[in-house]
Structures are given as C-alpha cells and as structure tokens.
Amino acid sequence: MQLEIVTPDKKVFQGEVSEASFPGASGAFQVLNNHAPIVSALAKGTVSFTTKEGKQSMIVDGGVVEVKNNMIVVLAEKVVG
C-alpha cells in the first residue's frame, strides 16, 4: 500500500507500507492491504506504520485520512516527531 502524510506546510512521508494505524475521532483503527474505502476524521494522537525498514510513528494534531485502492492519504493539521 502507498501512504502519504501531508501537512499544510509540506509532505511529511510518502512510501510503501504493510499496515498503518490511526487515531480516529471515534476510536483507533488499523488499515491493512485491500481495505475497504473509508474517510475518517483524525483526533490528536499517534499515526504508526510499518515499512521495509520497520515500524515508524509520528504524532498528528488532528486531520483527515482517506483510504482507497490501497492508497492512504493523511491530511494532518500538524505533525510532531
């Protein structure tokens, strides 16, 4: 799957991931390969994902995530770390 994390200032991450977890506004959730299309608001919390190099994480200060056709796009208000 492709993951792209973008803030109003810059593109924070773009790359291939095997899974990703998000702090959804209604609770945390995980996205795996071939996930059904979804759009969700994000609460402040940790976005974590696994690349070939291993597990990575960053804290987002709210935003929106869209999953469609194995492409995940995160539009984050702000990213810390």
Secondary structure as GFF3:
##gff-version 3
##sequence-region A 1 81
A	DSSP	beta_strand	2	6	.	.	.	ID=ss1
A	DSSP	beta_strand	11	16	.	.	.	ID=ss2
A	DSSP	beta_strand	19	24	.	.	.	ID=ss3
A	DSSP	beta_strand	27	32	.	.	.	ID=ss4
A	DSSP	beta_strand	38	51	.	.	.	ID=ss5
A	DSSP	beta_strand	54	68	.	.	.	ID=ss6
A	DSSP	beta_strand	71	76	.	.	.	ID=ss7
A	DSSP	beta_strand	79	80	.	.	.	ID=ss8
###
